[in-house]
Amino acid sequence: MAYFNQALGLRPGEDDHSVVLDTKPEHQVAPDVIHFAVLTTVAEVSAAQTVGASVVPANLTIHLLDRARPGRLVGRGRLVRKGGRLAVAEGDVRQDGRLVAKATITFAILG
């Protein structure tokens, strides 16, 4: 995992396509509300892990579906399609079983 992800507090989840974040006070945008950028990062990193190559996001659509509160966030990725130069994947973010965010990301494959 990259330095930014470690600094944020992300760690590997139960399998290769998931990540976990136990939120900190600095992740809040308002009292009891986790910032959308944190949710976006959890979704993007979990999706990137499904590609099986070094990637950077080229396009990202995020849907914020429910308020995320301080606590544990779990991101899980799913590869939709992988080509030679681009890949499309999805990342879901759940908290206590609730889907709080969903992203669809087009990745540029590096190298």
matplotlib code that plots the C-alpha trace (Angstrom):
import matplotlib.pyplot as plt

x = [0.0, 1.3, 2.5, -0.6, -2.8, -0.7, -0.8, -4.5, -4.7, -5.8, -4.8, -5.5, -8.8, -9.8, -8.9, -6.9, -9.8, -10.7, -9.3, -10.2, -10.0, -10.7, -11.5, -9.8, -11.1, -9.2, -11.3, -14.4, -15.7, -18.3, -19.0, -20.1, -19.6, -16.7, -15.4, -16.3, -12.6, -12.0, -14.8, -13.6, -10.1, -11.4, -13.5, -10.7, -8.0, -10.2, -11.1, -7.5, -6.5, -8.7, -6.8, -3.7, -1.3, 0.0, -2.7, -3.7, -7.3, -8.2, -11.9, -13.9, -17.6, -18.6, -22.1, -22.5, -25.4, -25.6, -23.7, -20.6, -19.9, -16.7, -15.9, -14.8, -15.1, -14.6, -13.9, -14.4, -13.4, -14.7, -13.0, -15.5, -13.2, -9.4, -7.9, -4.3, -4.2, -7.4, -9.3, -12.7, -13.5, -16.0, -15.4, -18.1, -17.7, -19.7, -20.0, -21.7, -23.2, -24.6, -23.5, -22.4, -20.6, -20.0, -17.5, -16.9, -13.3, -11.5, -7.8, -4.9, -2.6, 1.0, 4.0]
y = [0.0, 3.5, 6.0, 8.2, 5.2, 4.2, 7.8, 7.9, 4.7, 2.2, -1.4, -4.7, -6.3, -9.9, -10.6, -9.1, -6.9, -5.2, -2.5, -1.3, 2.1, 2.9, 6.6, 9.3, 12.7, 14.3, 12.3, 14.3, 17.2, 18.1, 16.5, 12.9, 13.1, 11.5, 13.6, 12.4, 12.3, 9.6, 7.5, 8.1, 7.0, 3.8, 3.0, 3.8, 1.8, -1.3, -1.1, -0.6, -3.8, -5.8, -4.8, -6.8, -4.1, -0.7, 1.9, 5.5, 6.8, 8.4, 9.0, 8.4, 8.7, 8.5, 8.0, 9.0, 6.9, 7.4, 9.4, 7.7, 8.3, 7.8, 4.1, 1.3, 1.6, -1.5, -1.1, -3.9, -3.8, -5.6, -5.6, -4.9, -5.0, -4.9, -4.0, -3.3, 0.3, 0.9, -1.0, -0.3, -1.4, -0.6, 0.0, -0.2, 1.3, -0.2, 0.7, -1.7, -3.5, -0.3, 0.7, 4.3, 5.0, 3.4, 4.4, 3.4, 4.1, 4.0, 3.3, 3.9, 0.9, 1.9, 0.3]
z = [0.0, -0.8, 1.7, 1.5, 2.2, 5.2, 6.5, 6.2, 8.3, 5.6, 6.2, 4.3, 4.8, 5.1, 1.4, -1.5, -2.6, 0.6, 2.9, 6.4, 8.0, 11.6, 11.3, 13.4, 14.5, 11.6, 9.1, 10.1, 8.0, 10.7, 14.1, 13.5, 9.7, 7.8, 4.9, 1.4, 0.3, 2.9, 1.6, -2.0, -1.1, 0.6, -2.5, -4.9, -3.1, -2.7, -6.4, -7.5, -5.8, -8.1, -11.2, -10.6, -11.9, -10.9, -11.7, -11.3, -11.5, -14.9, -14.0, -10.9, -10.1, -6.4, -5.0, -1.4, -0.2, 3.6, 6.2, 7.4, 11.1, 13.1, 13.3, 11.0, 7.3, 5.0, 1.3, -1.1, -4.8, -7.9, -11.3, -14.1, -17.1, -17.8, -21.1, -22.2, -21.1, -19.1, -16.4, -14.9, -11.3, -8.6, -4.9, -2.2, 1.3, 4.1, 7.8, 10.2, 7.1, 5.6, 2.1, 2.6, -0.7, -4.1, -6.7, -10.3, -11.4, -14.7, -14.1, -16.4, -16.2, -15.7, -17.5]

ax = plt.figure().add_subplot(projection="3d")
ax.plot(x, y, z, "-o")
ax.set_aspect("equal")
plt.show()
